Amino acid sequence: MSGGWFKIHRCLFDKAIWIKSTLEQKVILITLLSMANHEEKEWEWGGKKFTAKPGELVTSLESIVKKSGIGISVQNVRTALKRFEKYEFLTQEVTKTGRFIKITNWGLYQGSIEKTNKEADKELTNIPQASNKELTTNKNEKNYKNDKNKIYIGEFTQNDSLRESIIDFMNMRQKIRKPMTHKALTIMLSKLKAFSQDEKIQIRILENSIEHCWKGIYPLKEESYGECYGQNYAKSERKFNIKIPEWRPRASTHLERDEPM
């Protein structure tokens, strides 16, 4: 754990957990990434030997304080851990002998998921055309639904940060047991475009709903615009009364089929 190096993926800096964190919390967040195991390592937990996987660590509040440096207190760490757990950045289990922490999306922040996807794409490219047709034919219904959502989101925006925020919103809906159908997704995207055509504002709208576990999305309050562009942005935007047409996904002949909503 003490040797080697770790990565910080750029996607982290677009997430609400980073944007809305205090300076102390950001220091603690980066410290936790540096303390996590980058490869499997044997530890003792609960009086038994176990193997900690990449992204996991056994530590204590005092150890995190020491690693974080001057200006970070035990209370800072305790508050940060509770907040990070709420944002599903990590999970933690506390006993009298230590604290087991698992970074939820360790592979994403280290770029290993992206690398794995690229390697898989490369392997698929080398498969003969006939095999590719067979793979396409044998896709199950779950993959079909996921692909259809990706198509809708891809048609809506090419902004990676906005795409990720849309997916995060859909995941949040799944966790609160209000999963989105394809129709619900298209309605939400249409509303998002009507609220604002600015992608930074759209991201903030989605983050608001994610932070509060809201089922729907809502326009930003006037003061929230200042966080993106300054205090005068909201006033200047309201000068124009432009009706935004409803966003609809393009027709796709090879994906259309009857399905329950």
C-alpha positions in Angstrom: 0.0 0.0 0.0 2.9 2.4 0.7 4.7 1.8 -2.6 3.7 2.5 -6.2 1.4 5.1 -7.4 -2.4 5.7 -8.0 -4.5 7.6 -10.6 -7.2 10.2 -10.3 -9.6 10.0 -13.2 -10.9 13.4 -14.5 -14.5 12.3 -14.0 -14.1 12.7 -10.3 -13.8 16.5 -10.6 -17.1 16.7 -12.4 -19.0 14.9 -9.6 -21.0 16.6 -6.9 -18.9 14.8 -4.2 -15.9 16.9 -5.3 -17.6 20.1 -6.4 -19.6 20.4 -3.2 -16.9 19.3 -0.8 -14.9 21.6 1.5 -11.2 22.0 1.2 -10.6 19.6 4.1 -13.0 17.0 2.6 -11.1 17.1 -0.7 -7.8 16.5 1.1 -9.3 13.5 2.9 -10.9 12.2 -0.3 -7.5 12.2 -2.1 -5.8 10.8 1.0 -8.2 7.8 1.0 -7.5 7.1 -2.6 -3.8 7.1 -1.9 -4.2 4.8 1.2 -6.3 2.2 -0.6 -4.6 -1.1 -1.8 -3.7 -1.1 -5.4 -3.3 -4.9 -5.4 -4.5 -7.7 -3.2 -2.9 -7.8 0.3 -3.4 -9.9 3.4 -4.8 -8.2 6.5 -6.4 -9.2 9.8 -10.0 -8.2 10.3 -12.4 -9.2 13.0 -9.7 -11.5 14.4 -9.4 -13.4 11.2 -7.1 -13.3 8.2 -8.6 -12.0 5.0 -7.4 -10.7 1.6 -8.1 -7.0 1.0 -8.8 -6.3 -2.7 -7.8 -3.3 -4.7 -9.7 -0.2 -3.4 -10.0 -1.6 0.1 -8.2 -0.7 3.3 -8.2 -1.3 7.0 -7.4 1.8 8.9 -8.5 4.1 11.7 -9.5 7.8 12.1 -6.2 8.6 13.6 -4.3 7.0 10.7 -6.3 9.0 8.2 -5.7 12.2 10.1 -1.9 11.5 10.2 -1.8 10.8 6.4 -3.9 13.9 5.6 -1.4 16.2 7.3 -1.7 19.5 9.2 -5.1 21.1 9.5 -7.2 17.9 9.4 -8.9 16.8 12.6 -10.5 13.6 13.7 -13.9 15.4 13.5 -13.1 16.5 9.9 -12.4 12.8 9.0 -15.5 11.5 10.7 -17.7 14.1 9.0 -16.1 13.4 5.6 -16.5 9.6 5.9 -20.2 10.0 6.6 -20.7 12.4 3.7 -18.7 10.1 1.3 -20.8 7.2 2.4 -24.0 9.1 1.6 -22.7 9.9 -1.9 -21.8 6.2 -2.3 -18.2 7.0 -2.8 -17.3 4.4 -0.2 -18.7 1.9 2.3 -17.3 1.4 5.8 -17.5 -1.1 8.6 -16.4 -0.1 12.1 -15.3 -2.3 14.9 -13.3 -1.8 18.1 -10.1 -2.9 16.4 -10.3 -0.8 13.2 -12.3 0.5 10.3 -12.7 -1.3 7.0 -13.2 1.0 4.0 -14.0 0.1 0.4 -13.8 2.7 -2.4 -17.0 1.9 -4.4 -15.8 2.9 -7.9 -12.1 2.2 -7.4 -11.7 0.7 -10.9 -13.3 3.8 -12.5 -11.1 6.3 -10.7 -8.0 4.2 -11.7 -9.0 3.9 -15.3 -9.0 0.1 -15.2 -12.7 -0.1 -16.3 -12.0 2.1 -19.3 -8.9 0.0 -20.1 -10.9 -3.2 -19.9 -13.6 -1.9 -22.2 -11.0 -0.8 -24.8 -9.3 -4.2 -24.7 -12.7 -5.9 -25.1 -13.5 -3.7 -28.1 -10.2 -4.5 -29.7 -10.8 -8.3 -29.3 -14.3 -7.9 -30.8 -12.8 -6.1 -33.8 -10.6 -9.1 -34.5 -13.5 -11.5 -34.6 -14.7 -12.5 -38.1 -17.8 -10.7 -39.4 -19.9 -13.8 -39.2 -19.1 -14.2 -35.5 -20.1 -10.5 -34.9 -23.5 -11.2 -36.5 -24.0 -14.2 -34.3 -23.1 -12.2 -31.1 -25.6 -9.5 -32.2 -28.3 -12.0 -32.8 -27.9 -13.7 -29.4 -28.1 -10.5 -27.3 -30.6 -10.9 -24.5 -33.4 -8.5 -23.5 -31.4 -6.8 -20.8 -28.6 -5.9 -23.2 -31.1 -4.6 -25.7 -32.6 -2.3 -23.1 -29.2 -1.0 -22.0 -28.2 -0.4 -25.6 -31.4 1.5 -26.3 -30.8 3.8 -23.3 -27.2 4.4 -24.5 -28.6 5.4 -28.0 -31.1 7.8 -26.5 -28.4 9.4 -24.3 -25.9 9.5 -27.2 -28.4 11.3 -29.4 -29.1 13.8 -26.7 -25.5 14.9 -26.0 -21.9 14.2 -26.8 -20.7 15.7 -23.5 -19.1 12.9 -21.4 -19.8 14.7 -18.1 -23.5 15.2 -19.0 -23.8 11.6 -20.1 -22.4 10.4 -16.8 -24.8 12.7 -14.9 -27.7 11.2 -16.8 -26.6 7.7 -16.0 -26.0 8.6 -12.3 -29.5 10.0 -12.2 -30.9 6.7 -13.6 -28.9 4.7 -11.1 -30.2 6.8 -8.3 -33.8 6.1 -9.5 -32.9 2.4 -9.5 -31.7 2.5 -5.9 -34.8 4.3 -4.7 -36.9 1.6 -6.4 -38.2 3.9 -9.1 -36.5 2.6 -12.2 -36.8 4.5 -15.4 -38.4 3.1 -18.5 -37.4 4.2 -22.0 -40.4 6.4 -22.1 -39.5 8.0 -18.8 -36.0 8.6 -20.0 -37.2 10.4 -23.1 -39.6 12.6 -21.1 -36.8 13.5 -18.6 -34.4 14.4 -21.4 -37.1 16.6 -23.1 -37.7 18.4 -19.8 -34.0 18.8 -19.3 -33.6 20.5 -22.7 -36.6 22.7 -22.0 -35.2 23.9 -18.6 -31.9 24.9 -20.2 -29.9 24.2 -23.4 -26.6 24.9 -21.5 -24.9 21.6 -20.6 -23.4 22.9 -17.4 -26.8 24.0 -16.2 -28.2 20.6 -17.2 -25.5 18.8 -15.2 -26.3 20.9 -12.2 -30.0 20.2 -12.5 -29.3 16.4 -12.5 -26.9 16.7 -9.6 -29.6 18.5 -7.5 -32.0 15.6 -8.0 -29.3 13.1 -7.3 -28.2 14.8 -4.1 -31.8 15.0 -2.8 -32.9 11.6 -4.2 -35.7 13.3 -6.1 -37.7 11.2 -8.6 -37.9 14.1 -11.0 -35.8 17.0 -12.2 -36.6 20.7 -11.6 -35.3 24.1 -12.8 -32.5 25.7 -10.9 -33.2 28.6 -8.5 -31.8 31.9 -9.6 -28.9 31.8 -7.1 -27.8 28.5 -8.4 -26.9 29.9 -11.8 -24.2 32.0 -10.1 -22.4 28.8 -9.2 -21.9 28.1 -12.9 -21.5 31.5 -14.6 -21.7 34.4 -12.2 -24.5 36.3 -10.6 -25.9 38.0 -13.7 -26.4 34.9 -15.8 -29.9 34.0 -14.7 -31.2 37.6 -15.4 -29.7 37.7 -18.9 -31.1 34.2 -19.7 -34.6 35.3 -18.9 -34.6 38.1 -21.4 -35.5 35.7 -24.2 -38.8 33.8 -24.3 -37.8 30.9 -26.6 -40.0 27.8 -26.7 -37.7 24.7 -26.8 -39.2 21.9 -29.0 -39.7 18.6 -27.2 -36.7 16.3 -27.6 -37.5 13.0 -29.1 -35.1 10.1 -30.0 -34.6 9.4 -33.7 -36.5 6.4 -35.1 -34.4 3.3 -35.1 -35.7 0.5 -37.2 -33.4 -2.3 -35.9 -34.2 -1.5 -32.2 -38.0 -0.8 -32.3 -40.1 -3.5 -30.7 -43.1 -3.6 -28.3 -42.0 -3.7 -24.7 -43.7 -2.9 -21.4 -43.1 0.6 -19.9 
